[in-house]
Amino acid sequence: MATPILLAWSGGKDSALALERLRAEPRWRVAGLVTTVTEGYDRIAIHGVRRAILHRQAAALALPLIEATIPPQATNETYEAAFARALAAAREREPDLADIAFGDLFLADVRAYRDALLARLGWRGTYPLWGEDTARLARHFLARGHRAILSCVDTEQLDARFCGRDYDAALLAELPPSCDPCGERGEFHTCVHASPLFRAPIPLRRGARVLRDGRFQYIDLIEADR
């Protein structure tokens, strides 16, 4: 029998690629998604994507969603407590759950932090994309028919004009050499709106732009059919 596993879902391209890999592995059965959401803003933490779009993604994937809700400017301690509650809620629904997957690519310190936290909570981490060439992954994402928009850009690493751009071949060609093609160092974050994994695409339009903390450029992505 396949082992149940959760997926830490950010709403972005690496989450979609991780889900694709998990579903291709007969030993795994993806039991649900876990997403950190910032209260008040009602948006996916860091990515800045509306909660309503997150819910559309989960529905398009036909997967249950568990939200780890945190306040704005949450401390790491607050985040860990919210994450622990989300994992506990998932295990209440499915007692055999003990594994959670992440779309991390190569940052060893991030993986070590996750593994240490999970060990304290009695869980195990899985990293389906770990160590893969990020340029190749970016091309694979596009070739498979996934589509995404840059929802946030760290202007200390990448020009603000990239925020709101489609994640496509033209964008990849314009990225400076210092920028990882998958944005693994936090250069940018994405919102997936179409995918072979989705039952149907999510039509989006671009709304207002806002700069937060004098550094992070966001664009408000809005459901175009609502």
C-alpha positions in Angstrom: 0.0 0.0 0.0 1.1 3.6 -0.7 2.3 5.6 2.2 0.4 8.8 2.9 2.3 12.0 2.7 1.6 15.7 3.1 3.0 18.4 0.8 4.1 21.8 2.0 2.3 23.9 -0.6 3.4 27.5 -1.2 1.2 27.9 -4.3 4.4 28.3 -6.4 6.2 26.4 -9.1 8.5 24.3 -6.9 5.5 23.0 -5.0 3.8 22.0 -8.3 7.0 20.2 -9.4 7.3 18.4 -6.1 3.6 17.3 -6.3 4.2 16.0 -9.8 7.2 13.9 -8.6 5.2 12.5 -5.6 2.3 11.5 -7.8 4.7 9.7 -10.1 6.1 7.6 -7.2 3.8 4.6 -6.5 5.1 4.4 -2.9 3.5 7.8 -2.1 -0.2 8.9 -1.8 -0.5 12.6 -1.4 -3.0 13.0 1.4 -3.2 16.8 1.5 -1.5 20.2 1.4 -0.2 22.4 4.2 0.1 26.1 3.6 1.2 29.0 5.9 -1.2 31.9 5.6 -0.8 35.3 7.2 -3.9 36.4 9.1 -5.1 39.9 8.4 -3.6 40.0 5.0 -5.4 36.7 4.1 -2.5 35.7 1.9 0.0 33.0 1.5 3.0 33.9 3.7 5.9 35.3 1.8 4.4 34.7 -1.7 1.6 37.3 -1.0 -1.0 35.4 -3.0 -4.6 35.8 -1.9 -6.2 33.0 0.2 -9.0 32.7 -2.3 -6.5 31.7 -5.0 -4.9 29.2 -2.6 -8.3 27.6 -2.2 -8.9 27.5 -5.9 -5.5 25.7 -6.3 -6.4 23.1 -3.7 -9.8 22.5 -5.4 -8.1 22.3 -8.8 -5.8 19.6 -7.4 -8.7 17.8 -5.6 -6.6 17.8 -2.4 -7.6 18.8 1.2 -5.9 21.9 2.5 -4.7 22.6 6.0 -3.7 26.2 6.8 -1.0 27.1 9.4 -2.1 30.6 10.2 0.3 33.2 11.6 0.0 36.9 12.4 2.0 39.5 10.4 5.6 39.8 11.4 5.4 36.5 13.2 8.3 35.2 15.2 9.9 31.9 14.3 8.5 30.5 17.5 5.0 31.5 16.5 5.5 30.0 13.0 6.7 26.7 14.5 3.7 26.5 16.8 1.3 27.2 13.9 3.0 24.6 11.8 2.9 22.0 14.6 -0.9 22.6 15.0 -1.4 22.1 11.3 0.5 18.8 11.3 -1.4 17.7 14.3 -4.7 18.5 12.5 -3.6 16.5 9.5 -2.7 13.5 11.7 -6.1 13.7 13.3 -7.7 13.2 9.9 -5.2 10.5 8.9 -3.4 8.9 11.9 -0.9 7.1 9.7 0.7 10.3 8.4 4.3 10.8 9.4 5.9 12.3 6.2 5.8 15.7 4.6 7.4 16.8 1.4 9.0 20.1 0.5 10.0 21.7 -2.8 13.4 22.8 -1.5 16.2 22.5 -4.1 19.7 23.0 -2.6 19.8 25.2 0.5 21.3 22.9 3.0 20.7 25.1 6.0 16.9 25.3 5.2 16.7 21.6 4.9 18.6 21.0 8.2 16.2 23.4 9.9 13.2 21.6 8.6 14.5 18.2 9.5 15.3 19.3 13.1 11.8 20.8 13.5 10.1 17.7 12.1 12.2 15.4 14.3 10.9 17.3 17.4 7.4 16.9 16.1 7.7 13.2 15.2 7.6 13.7 11.5 10.0 13.0 8.5 10.9 15.3 5.7 11.1 14.3 2.0 12.6 16.4 -0.7 11.6 15.2 -4.2 13.6 17.8 -6.1 16.7 18.0 -4.0 20.0 18.5 -5.7 18.6 18.8 -9.3 19.8 21.3 -11.8 17.6 24.3 -11.4 17.9 25.5 -15.0 16.8 22.1 -16.2 13.9 22.1 -13.7 12.8 25.5 -14.9 12.7 24.3 -18.5 10.9 21.1 -17.4 8.3 23.2 -15.6 7.5 25.1 -18.8 7.7 22.0 -21.1 5.2 20.2 -19.0 2.6 22.9 -19.4 2.7 24.5 -15.9 2.2 28.2 -15.9 3.0 30.8 -13.2 3.3 34.5 -12.5 6.0 36.1 -10.3 4.0 37.3 -7.3 6.9 38.7 -5.3 10.4 40.0 -6.1 13.2 40.7 -3.6 14.5 44.0 -5.1 17.8 43.5 -3.4 18.4 40.5 -5.7 16.3 41.2 -8.7 14.8 44.3 -10.4 11.2 45.1 -9.4 10.1 45.1 -13.0 10.2 41.3 -13.0 7.3 41.3 -10.5 4.1 40.4 -12.3 5.9 38.8 -15.2 4.9 35.4 -16.6 7.4 32.7 -15.6 8.3 31.8 -19.2 11.2 31.3 -21.5 11.5 35.0 -22.1 11.8 35.7 -18.4 14.4 33.0 -17.9 16.5 34.5 -20.7 16.4 37.9 -19.1 17.3 36.8 -15.5 20.8 38.1 -14.5 23.5 35.4 -13.9 23.3 36.1 -10.2 19.7 34.9 -10.0 18.8 31.3 -9.7 16.4 30.2 -12.4 14.1 28.8 -9.8 14.5 31.7 -7.4 15.8 29.3 -4.7 17.6 32.0 -2.8 14.4 34.0 -2.5 15.0 36.2 -5.5 11.4 35.8 -6.5 8.3 33.8 -5.7 5.5 32.5 -8.0 1.9 31.7 -8.2 0.9 28.7 -10.4 -2.4 29.3 -12.2 -2.4 26.5 -14.8 -1.0 23.0 -14.7 -1.5 19.5 -16.0 -2.1 18.7 -12.4 -5.1 21.1 -12.2 -8.6 20.1 -13.1 -8.9 23.6 -14.7 -6.8 26.7 -15.0 -7.3 29.6 -12.7 -7.8 32.8 -14.7 -5.9 35.7 -13.0 -5.5 39.4 -13.7 -2.9 41.7 -12.3 -3.9 44.3 -9.8 -2.1 46.9 -7.7 1.7 46.7 -7.0 3.1 47.4 -3.5 6.6 47.6 -2.0 6.8 46.3 1.5 9.7 46.7 4.0 11.4 48.9 1.4 12.5 45.7 -0.3 9.8 43.2 -1.4 7.8 44.1 -4.5 4.4 42.4 -4.6 1.7 42.4 -7.2 -1.9 41.7 -6.3 -3.1 38.7 -8.3 -6.9 38.6 -8.6 -9.3 35.9 -9.9 -10.4 37.2 -13.3 -13.6 35.1 -13.4 -15.0 36.2 -10.0 
